[in-house]
């Protein structure tokens, strides 16, 4: 058997290659089972190369989580850009949230299940804060427009987040009766509309 070629460290896009290699391993063995040495092997670089960018495995997982939260924020903004009013913007943000989880399930698992200390990495934690702020801004916008009652906006945001996060977790775990992304997203749209009706009836 021919030995696998190992490339020396280079300055190009090695960091991105290592992140992609880590996600490939996560999809195969889960975030707890891989090592930086295995990431290097997957990326076909020397076993010391990852340490040029990541102190340890936790550092790499935090980078994946940060990248995931950045992608999540963009998915929410892209979905909500189609809205015609403030409440629909909130609802479409939920659509974008679930769509992100379906398309990036390994990111999603790292973000919420396998990165236990994201607050120790301010740069990546900021990406998570931004994603929640997008949701919170959508809630405040709907309240300002008179489409939601003037209750605690953070509480409303947490209710909305809990709903779409639950749908996302069930969907990527194969626990919903839909065999396509379109089916899951149609259900998501129905669920967030139902939630919107309930939120509109909250008493301040």
DRENPA-3360 file (N, C-alpha, C; in nm, 2 decimals, always signed):
BEGIN
1 = XXXXXXXX = +0.09/-0.12/+0.00/+0.00/+0.00/+0.00/+0.09/+0.12/+0.00 ~ +0.06/+0.22/-0.09/+0.13/+0.34/-0.10/+0.11/+0.43/+0.03 ~ +0.21/+0.48/+0.09/+0.20/+0.57/+0.20/+0.13/+0.70/+0.16 ~ +0.05/+0.75/+0.25/-0.02/+0.88/+0.23/+0.08/+0.99/+0.23 ~ +0.07/+1.08/+0.13/+0.16/+1.19/+0.12/+0.12/+1.29/+0.22 ~ +0.23/+1.34/+0.29/+0.21/+1.44/+0.40/+0.27/+1.57/+0.35 ~ +0.19/+1.67/+0.35/+0.23/+1.80/+0.30/+0.29/+1.88/+0.41 ~ +0.40/+1.95/+0.39/+0.45/+2.04/+0.50/+0.36/+2.16/+0.52;
9 = XXXXXXXX = +0.38/+2.22/+0.64/+0.30/+2.34/+0.67/+0.32/+2.45/+0.56 ~ +0.21/+2.52/+0.53/+0.22/+2.63/+0.44/+0.12/+2.73/+0.48 ~ +0.14/+2.85/+0.43/+0.06/+2.97/+0.48/-0.07/+2.99/+0.41 ~ -0.10/+2.91/+0.31/-0.22/+2.94/+0.23/-0.35/+2.93/+0.31 ~ -0.43/+2.83/+0.28/-0.56/+2.82/+0.35/-0.56/+2.70/+0.44 ~ -0.45/+2.67/+0.51/-0.44/+2.56/+0.60/-0.55/+2.56/+0.71 ~ -0.57/+2.68/+0.77/-0.67/+2.68/+0.88/-0.81/+2.63/+0.83 ~ -0.85/+2.68/+0.71/-0.98/+2.64/+0.66/-0.98/+2.49/+0.62;
17 = XXXXXXXX = -0.86/+2.44/+0.58/-0.85/+2.29/+0.55/-0.87/+2.21/+0.68 ~ -0.80/+2.26/+0.78/-0.81/+2.19/+0.91/-0.95/+2.19/+0.97 ~ -1.02/+2.30/+0.95/-1.16/+2.31/+1.00/-1.25/+2.21/+0.92 ~ -1.23/+2.21/+0.79/-1.30/+2.12/+0.70/-1.27/+1.97/+0.74 ~ -1.15/+1.94/+0.76/-1.11/+1.81/+0.80/-1.17/+1.77/+0.94 ~ -1.17/+1.86/+1.03/-1.24/+1.84/+1.16/-1.38/+1.80/+1.14 ~ -1.45/+1.88/+1.06/-1.60/+1.85/+1.04/-1.62/+1.72/+0.97 ~ -1.53/+1.68/+0.88/-1.54/+1.55/+0.82/-1.53/+1.44/+0.92;
25 = XXXXXXXX = -1.43/+1.46/+1.02/-1.41/+1.36/+1.12/-1.53/+1.36/+1.22 ~ -1.59/+1.47/+1.25/-1.70/+1.48/+1.34/-1.82/+1.41/+1.28 ~ -1.84/+1.42/+1.15/-1.95/+1.35/+1.08/-1.93/+1.20/+1.09 ~ -1.81/+1.15/+1.10/-1.78/+1.01/+1.10/-1.78/+0.95/+1.25 ~ -1.71/+1.02/+1.34/-1.69/+0.97/+1.47/-1.74/+1.05/+1.58 ~ -1.79/+1.17/+1.56/-1.84/+1.26/+1.66/-1.73/+1.34/+1.72 ~ -1.77/+1.46/+1.77/-1.67/+1.56/+1.82/-1.58/+1.51/+1.94 ~ -1.63/+1.41/+2.02/-1.55/+1.36/+2.13/-1.45/+1.26/+2.09;
33 = XXXXXXXX = -1.45/+1.20/+1.97/-1.37/+1.09/+1.94/-1.25/+1.13/+1.86 ~ -1.24/+1.25/+1.81/-1.12/+1.28/+1.72/-1.01/+1.36/+1.80 ~ -0.90/+1.36/+1.74/-0.78/+1.43/+1.80/-0.72/+1.52/+1.69 ~ -0.64/+1.62/+1.74/-0.57/+1.70/+1.64/-0.48/+1.62/+1.55 ~ -0.43/+1.51/+1.60/-0.34/+1.43/+1.51/-0.43/+1.37/+1.40 ~ -0.55/+1.32/+1.43/-0.64/+1.27/+1.33/-0.69/+1.37/+1.23 ~ -0.71/+1.50/+1.28/-0.74/+1.61/+1.19/-0.63/+1.63/+1.09 ~ -0.51/+1.63/+1.14/-0.39/+1.65/+1.06/-0.38/+1.54/+0.95;
41 = XXXXXXXX = -0.41/+1.42/+1.00/-0.41/+1.30/+0.90/-0.51/+1.32/+0.79 ~ -0.63/+1.36/+0.83/-0.74/+1.39/+0.74/-0.70/+1.50/+0.64 ~ -0.64/+1.60/+0.69/-0.60/+1.71/+0.60/-0.47/+1.69/+0.52 ~ -0.40/+1.57/+0.55/-0.28/+1.53/+0.48/-0.17/+1.63/+0.51 ~ -0.16/+1.67/+0.63/-0.04/+1.76/+0.67/+0.03/+1.69/+0.79 ~ +0.14/+1.75/+0.83/+0.21/+1.69/+0.94/+0.13/+1.70/+1.07 ~ +0.16/+1.62/+1.17/+0.08/+1.62/+1.29/+0.10/+1.74/+1.37 ~ +0.21/+1.82/+1.35/+0.23/+1.94/+1.42/+0.16/+2.06/+1.36;
49 = XXXXXXXX = +0.12/+2.05/+1.23/+0.06/+2.16/+1.16/-0.06/+2.23/+1.23 ~ -0.15/+2.15/+1.28/-0.27/+2.21/+1.35/-0.23/+2.31/+1.46 ~ -0.12/+2.28/+1.53/-0.08/+2.37/+1.64/-0.04/+2.51/+1.60 ~ -0.02/+2.53/+1.47/+0.01/+2.66/+1.42/-0.12/+2.75/+1.43 ~ -0.23/+2.69/+1.44/-0.36/+2.77/+1.44/-0.44/+2.74/+1.56 ~ -0.43/+2.62/+1.62/-0.51/+2.59/+1.74/-0.43/+2.53/+1.85 ~ -0.46/+2.58/+1.97/-0.38/+2.54/+2.09/-0.41/+2.39/+2.12 ~ -0.53/+2.36/+2.11/-0.58/+2.22/+2.14/-0.71/+2.19/+2.07;
57 = XXXXXXXX = -0.77/+2.08/+2.11/-0.89/+2.03/+2.05/-1.00/+2.13/+2.08 ~ -1.01/+2.18/+2.20/-1.11/+2.27/+2.24/-1.11/+2.40/+2.16 ~ -0.99/+2.45/+2.14/-0.97/+2.57/+2.06/-1.03/+2.55/+1.92 ~ -1.00/+2.43/+1.86/-1.05/+2.40/+1.73/-1.21/+2.39/+1.73 ~ -1.26/+2.33/+1.83/-1.41/+2.32/+1.84/-1.47/+2.46/+1.86 ~ -1.41/+2.54/+1.93/-1.46/+2.68/+1.95/-1.46/+2.75/+1.81 ~ -1.36/+2.73/+1.73/-1.35/+2.79/+1.60/-1.46/+2.74/+1.51 ~ -1.49/+2.61/+1.52/-1.60/+2.55/+1.44/-1.74/+2.62/+1.49;
65 = XXXXXXXX = -1.75/+2.63/+1.62/-1.87/+2.69/+1.67/-1.89/+2.83/+1.63 ~ -1.78/+2.91/+1.64/-1.78/+3.05/+1.59/-1.82/+3.06/+1.45 ~ -1.76/+2.98/+1.36/-1.79/+2.98/+1.22/-1.94/+2.94/+1.20 ~ -1.99/+2.84/+1.28/-2.13/+2.80/+1.27/-2.22/+2.92/+1.31 ~ -2.19/+2.99/+1.42/-2.28/+3.10/+1.46/-2.28/+3.21/+1.35 ~ -2.16/+3.23/+1.29/-2.16/+3.33/+1.18/-2.25/+3.29/+1.06 ~ -2.24/+3.16/+1.03/-2.33/+3.11/+0.92/-2.47/+3.12/+0.96 ~ -2.50/+3.09/+1.09/-2.64/+3.09/+1.13/-2.70/+3.23/+1.12;
73 = XXXXXXXX = -2.62/+3.33/+1.17/-2.66/+3.47/+1.16/-2.69/+3.51/+1.01 ~ -2.61/+3.47/+0.92/-2.63/+3.51/+0.78/-2.75/+3.43/+0.73 ~ -2.77/+3.31/+0.77/-2.89/+3.24/+0.72/-3.02/+3.30/+0.77 ~ -3.02/+3.35/+0.90/-3.14/+3.42/+0.95/-3.16/+3.55/+0.88 ~ -3.06/+3.62/+0.85/-3.07/+3.75/+0.78/-3.12/+3.73/+0.64 ~ -3.06/+3.63/+0.57/-3.10/+3.60/+0.43/-3.25/+3.56/+0.43 ~ -3.29/+3.48/+0.52/-3.43/+3.43/+0.51/-3.53/+3.55/+0.55 ~ -3.49/+3.63/+0.64/-3.58/+3.73/+0.69/-3.58/+3.85/+0.59;
81 = XXXXXXXX = -3.49/+3.86/+0.50/-3.48/+3.97/+0.41/-3.60/+3.97/+0.31 ~ -3.67/+3.86/+0.30/-3.79/+3.85/+0.22/-3.92/+3.90/+0.29 ~ -3.91/+3.93/+0.41/-4.03/+3.97/+0.49/-4.09/+4.10/+0.44 ~ -4.22/+4.11/+0.45/-4.29/+4.23/+0.42/-4.33/+4.31/+0.54 ~ -4.32/+4.26/+0.66/-4.35/+4.33/+0.78/-4.26/+4.28/+0.89 ~ -4.27/+4.34/+1.01/-4.18/+4.31/+1.12/-4.21/+4.17/+1.18 ~ -4.33/+4.13/+1.19/-4.36/+4.00/+1.25/-4.32/+3.89/+1.15 ~ -4.34/+3.91/+1.02/-4.29/+3.81/+0.93/-4.14/+3.80/+0.93;
89 = XXXXXXXX = -4.07/+3.91/+0.96/-3.93/+3.90/+0.97/-3.88/+3.81/+1.08 ~ -3.96/+3.82/+1.19/-3.93/+3.73/+1.31/-3.95/+3.58/+1.27 ~ -4.07/+3.56/+1.20/-4.10/+3.42/+1.16/-4.00/+3.36/+1.06 ~ -3.96/+3.45/+0.97/-3.87/+3.40/+0.87/-3.73/+3.37/+0.92 ~ -3.69/+3.45/+1.03/-3.57/+3.42/+1.10/-3.57/+3.28/+1.15 ~ -3.68/+3.23/+1.20/-3.69/+3.09/+1.25/-3.68/+2.99/+1.14 ~ -3.73/+3.03/+1.02/-3.71/+2.94/+0.90/-3.56/+2.93/+0.87 ~ -3.49/+3.04/+0.87/-3.35/+3.04/+0.84/-3.27/+2.96/+0.94;
97 = XXXXXXXX = -3.32/+2.97/+1.07/-3.25/+2.89/+1.18/-3.25/+2.74/+1.15 ~ -3.37/+2.69/+1.12/-3.39/+2.55/+1.10/-3.32/+2.51/+0.97 ~ -3.33/+2.59/+0.87/-3.26/+2.56/+0.74/-3.11/+2.55/+0.76 ~ -3.05/+2.64/+0.84/-2.91/+2.63/+0.87/-2.88/+2.49/+0.94 ~ -2.96/+2.46/+1.04/-2.93/+2.33/+1.11/-2.94/+2.21/+1.02 ~ -3.03/+2.21/+0.92/-3.04/+2.10/+0.83/-2.92/+2.09/+0.73 ~ -2.87/+2.21/+0.70/-2.76/+2.21/+0.60/-2.62/+2.20/+0.66 ~ -2.62/+2.23/+0.79/-2.49/+2.23/+0.86/-2.50/+2.15/+0.99;
105 = XXXXXXXX = -2.55/+2.03/+0.99/-2.58/+1.96/+1.11/-2.45/+1.94/+1.20 ~ -2.34/+1.92/+1.15/-2.22/+1.90/+1.23/-2.18/+2.03/+1.30 ~ -2.19/+2.14/+1.23/-2.17/+2.27/+1.29/-2.26/+2.28/+1.41 ~ -2.39/+2.25/+1.38/-2.50/+2.27/+1.48/-2.47/+2.19/+1.61 ~ -2.43/+2.07/+1.59/-2.40/+1.99/+1.71/-2.28/+2.04/+1.79 ~ -2.18/+2.09/+1.72/-2.06/+2.15/+1.79/-2.10/+2.27/+1.86 ~ -2.18/+2.36/+1.80/-2.22/+2.48/+1.86/-2.30/+2.46/+1.99 ~ -2.39/+2.36/+1.99/-2.48/+2.35/+2.11/-2.45/+2.23/+2.20;
113 = XXXXXXXX = -2.38/+2.14/+2.15/-2.36/+2.01/+2.23/-2.22/+1.99/+2.27 ~ -2.12/+2.03/+2.19/-1.98/+1.99/+2.21/-1.88/+2.10/+2.23 ~ -1.93/+2.22/+2.24/-1.84/+2.33/+2.27/-1.88/+2.39/+2.40 ~ -1.82/+2.35/+2.51/-1.87/+2.38/+2.64/-1.82/+2.51/+2.70 ~ -1.72/+2.57/+2.63/-1.66/+2.69/+2.69/-1.64/+2.80/+2.59 ~ -1.74/+2.83/+2.51/-1.73/+2.93/+2.40/-1.70/+3.06/+2.46 ~ -1.75/+3.09/+2.58/-1.73/+3.22/+2.64/-1.58/+3.25/+2.67 ~ -1.50/+3.14/+2.67/-1.36/+3.16/+2.69/-1.29/+3.21/+2.56;
121 = XXXXXXXX = -1.36/+3.21/+2.45/-1.31/+3.26/+2.32/-1.39/+3.38/+2.27 ~ -1.36/+3.50/+2.32/-1.44/+3.62/+2.29/-1.48/+3.64/+2.14 ~ -1.38/+3.61/+2.06/-1.41/+3.63/+1.91/-1.52/+3.54/+1.87 ~ -1.52/+3.42/+1.91/-1.62/+3.32/+1.87/-1.75/+3.34/+1.94 ~ -1.74/+3.38/+2.07/-1.86/+3.41/+2.15/-1.94/+3.53/+2.09 ~ -1.87/+3.62/+2.04/-1.93/+3.74/+1.98/-2.02/+3.70/+1.86 ~ -1.98/+3.59/+1.78/-2.06/+3.55/+1.67/-2.19/+3.49/+1.73 ~ -2.19/+3.42/+1.84/-2.31/+3.37/+1.90/-2.40/+3.48/+1.95;
129 = XXXXXXXX = -2.34/+3.58/+2.01/-2.42/+3.69/+2.06/-2.49/+3.76/+1.94 ~ -2.42/+3.77/+1.83/-2.48/+3.84/+1.71/-2.60/+3.76/+1.66 ~ -2.59/+3.63/+1.66/-2.71/+3.55/+1.61/-2.83/+3.58/+1.70 ~ -2.81/+3.58/+1.84/-2.92/+3.60/+1.93/-2.97/+3.74/+1.91 ~ -2.88/+3.84/+1.89/-2.92/+3.98/+1.88/-3.01/+4.00/+1.75 ~ -2.98/+3.92/+1.65/-3.07/+3.93/+1.53/-3.21/+3.89/+1.56 ~ -3.22/+3.78/+1.64/-3.36/+3.74/+1.69/-3.42/+3.84/+1.78 ~ -3.34/+3.89/+1.87/-3.40/+3.99/+1.96/-3.44/+4.12/+1.89;
137 = XXXXXXXX = -3.36/+4.16/+1.79/-3.40/+4.28/+1.72/-3.53/+4.26/+1.64 ~ -3.55/+4.14/+1.59/-3.67/+4.10/+1.52/-3.79/+4.11/+1.61 ~ -3.78/+4.06/+1.74/-3.88/+4.07/+1.84/-3.92/+4.22/+1.87 ~ -3.81/+4.30/+1.89/-3.83/+4.44/+1.93/-3.90/+4.51/+1.81 ~ -3.86/+4.48/+1.69/-3.92/+4.54/+1.57/-4.07/+4.51/+1.56 ~ -4.11/+4.38/+1.59/-4.25/+4.35/+1.59/-4.32/+4.42/+1.70 ~ -4.26/+4.44/+1.81/-4.33/+4.51/+1.92/-4.34/+4.66/+1.89 ~ -4.24/+4.71/+1.83/-4.25/+4.85/+1.79/-4.36/+4.88/+1.69;
145 = XXXXXXXX = -4.38/+4.78/+1.60/-4.48/+4.79/+1.49/-4.62/+4.76/+1.55 ~ -4.63/+4.73/+1.68/-4.76/+4.70/+1.73/-4.81/+4.56/+1.70 ~ -4.72/+4.47/+1.65/-4.76/+4.33/+1.61/-4.74/+4.23/+1.72 ~ -4.67/+4.27/+1.82/-4.65/+4.19/+1.94/-4.67/+4.28/+2.07 ~ -4.72/+4.22/+2.17/-4.74/+4.30/+2.30/-4.61/+4.34/+2.36 ~ -4.62/+4.45/+2.44/-4.49/+4.50/+2.50/-4.46/+4.43/+2.63 ~ -4.42/+4.30/+2.61/-4.37/+4.22/+2.72/-4.22/+4.21/+2.71 ~ -4.15/+4.15/+2.80/-4.01/+4.14/+2.80/-3.96/+4.08/+2.67;
153 = XXXXXXXX = -3.89/+4.15/+2.58/-3.85/+4.10/+2.45/-3.75/+3.99/+2.46 ~ -3.67/+3.98/+2.56/-3.58/+3.87/+2.58/-3.65/+3.74/+2.61 ~ -3.76/+3.75/+2.68/-3.84/+3.63/+2.71/-3.91/+3.58/+2.58 ~ -3.96/+3.67/+2.50/-4.02/+3.64/+2.38/-3.92/+3.57/+2.28 ~ -3.80/+3.63/+2.28/-3.69/+3.58/+2.19/-3.65/+3.44/+2.24 ~ -3.65/+3.41/+2.37/-3.62/+3.28/+2.42/-3.73/+3.18/+2.38 ~ -3.85/+3.22/+2.39/-3.96/+3.13/+2.35/-3.95/+3.10/+2.20 ~ -3.92/+3.20/+2.12/-3.91/+3.17/+1.97/-3.79/+3.08/+1.95;
161 = XXXXXXXX = -3.68/+3.11/+2.01/-3.55/+3.03/+2.00/-3.58/+2.89/+2.04 ~ -3.64/+2.87/+2.15/-3.67/+2.73/+2.20/-3.75/+2.65/+2.10 ~ -3.85/+2.72/+2.04/-3.93/+2.64/+1.94/-3.85/+2.60/+1.82 ~ -3.78/+2.69/+1.75/-3.71/+2.65/+1.63/-3.59/+2.56/+1.66 ~ -3.53/+2.58/+1.78/-3.41/+2.50/+1.82/-3.46/+2.35/+1.84 ~ -3.58/+2.34/+1.90/-3.63/+2.21/+1.92/-3.67/+2.14/+1.79 ~ -3.72/+2.21/+1.70/-3.75/+2.15/+1.57/-3.62/+2.11/+1.50 ~ -3.52/+2.20/+1.51/-3.39/+2.17/+1.44/-3.33/+2.04/+1.50;
169 = XXXXXXXX = -3.33/+2.03/+1.63/-3.27/+1.91/+1.70/-3.34/+1.79/+1.66 ~ -3.48/+1.79/+1.66/-3.55/+1.67/+1.63/-3.53/+1.63/+1.48 ~ -3.52/+1.73/+1.40/-3.51/+1.71/+1.25/-3.37/+1.65/+1.22 ~ -3.26/+1.70/+1.27/-3.13/+1.65/+1.24/-3.11/+1.51/+1.31 ~ -3.19/+1.49/+1.41/-3.18/+1.35/+1.48/-3.27/+1.25/+1.41 ~ -3.34/+1.29/+1.31/-3.43/+1.20/+1.24/-3.56/+1.16/+1.32 ~ -3.60/+1.25/+1.40/-3.72/+1.23/+1.49/-3.84/+1.30/+1.45 ~ -3.85/+1.35/+1.33/-3.97/+1.41/+1.28/-4.02/+1.33/+1.15;
177 = XXXXXXXX = -4.15/+1.32/+1.13/-4.20/+1.24/+1.02/-4.19/+1.31/+0.88 ~ -4.08/+1.36/+0.85/-4.06/+1.43/+0.72/-3.93/+1.37/+0.66 ~ -3.93/+1.34/+0.53/-3.81/+1.28/+0.47/-3.74/+1.37/+0.38 ~ -3.77/+1.50/+0.39/-3.71/+1.60/+0.30/-3.69/+1.73/+0.38 ~ -3.59/+1.81/+0.33/-3.57/+1.95/+0.39/-3.70/+2.03/+0.37 ~ -3.76/+2.02/+0.26/-3.88/+2.10/+0.23/-3.99/+2.06/+0.33 ~ -4.01/+1.94/+0.36/-4.11/+1.90/+0.46/-4.09/+1.96/+0.59 ~ -3.96/+1.95/+0.64/-3.93/+2.01/+0.77/-3.95/+2.16/+0.77;
185 = XXXXXXXX = -3.91/+2.23/+0.66/-3.93/+2.37/+0.66/-4.07/+2.41/+0.65 ~ -4.15/+2.33/+0.58/-4.30/+2.36/+0.57/-4.36/+2.35/+0.71 ~ -4.32/+2.25/+0.78/-4.36/+2.24/+0.92/-4.31/+2.35/+1.01 ~ -4.19/+2.39/+0.99/-4.13/+2.50/+1.06/-4.22/+2.63/+1.04 ~ -4.25/+2.66/+0.92/-4.33/+2.78/+0.88/-4.47/+2.77/+0.95 ~ -4.53/+2.65/+0.95/-4.66/+2.63/+1.02/-4.64/+2.66/+1.17 ~ -4.53/+2.60/+1.23/-4.51/+2.61/+1.37/-4.49/+2.76/+1.42 ~ -4.41/+2.83/+1.34/-4.38/+2.97/+1.38/-4.50/+3.06/+1.36;
193 = XXXXXXXX = -4.59/+3.03/+1.26/-4.71/+3.10/+1.24/-4.80/+3.08/+1.37 ~ -4.81/+2.95/+1.41/-4.89/+2.92/+1.53/-4.83/+2.99/+1.65 ~ -4.70/+3.00/+1.66/-4.64/+3.07/+1.77/-4.67/+3.21/+1.77 ~ -4.66/+3.27/+1.65/-4.69/+3.41/+1.63/-4.83/+3.45/+1.68 ~ -4.93/+3.36/+1.65/-5.07/+3.38/+1.69/-5.07/+3.38/+1.84 ~ -5.00/+3.29/+1.90/-5.00/+3.28/+2.05/-4.93/+3.40/+2.11 ~ -4.82/+3.45/+2.05/-4.75/+3.56/+2.11/-4.83/+3.69/+2.10 ~ -4.91/+3.70/+1.99/-4.99/+3.82/+1.97/-5.10/+3.83/+2.08;
201 = XXXX = -5.13/+3.72/+2.14/-5.24/+3.72/+2.25/-5.18/+3.73/+2.39 ~ -5.05/+3.74/+2.40/-4.99/+3.76/+2.53/-5.04/+3.89/+2.59 ~ -5.05/+3.89/+2.72/-5.09/+4.01/+2.79/-4.97/+4.08/+2.85 ~ -4.96/+4.21/+2.83/-4.84/+4.29/+2.88/-4.85/+4.29/+3.04;
% end
